[in-house]
Amino acid sequence: MPLYEYRCDACEHTFEALQKMSDEPLIHCPACDEATLRKLVSAAGFRLKGDGWYETDFKSGNKRNLADSGKSESSQKKSDAA
């Protein structure tokens, strides 16, 4: 279940809540009990990196098909040797 970040517009209390994606957003602030909570947008706490991901994920510069780069070089060397 994801963590959602909330802030109260009345008292500026900020907290995180563990909720299902299908749950309704919280409304009442646990600190002041006002119905002025706002769900905040925050960055994810993880990043997918490493071999095996799609070539468009987190690419930089001329790097393409990082997972297949070793295979194409070895097959090219075999064809050059033949």
C-alpha positions, 0 to 999 in steps of 0.5 A: 500500500502506498504512503500519501502525504497530507497537509492541513490548511488550517494548522499546517500540520503535515503527516503521512498516511498508509492507504489503499489506492481505492480509499477516499482521501482523508478530510479531517486533520488529526491535530486540529480536527478541521476538515481542511486536509489537502493531499500533497503530490510527492516523489516516489521513494524508489527508482528502477535501475539496472539491467533488464528494464526498457531502453527508454527508461532513464536513458542518458546520452547515446546509451540505448539497449543497455541490456543487449549491448554485450550481446551485440558486441560479442556476436559482431566479434564472432562474425569478424572472426569467421 
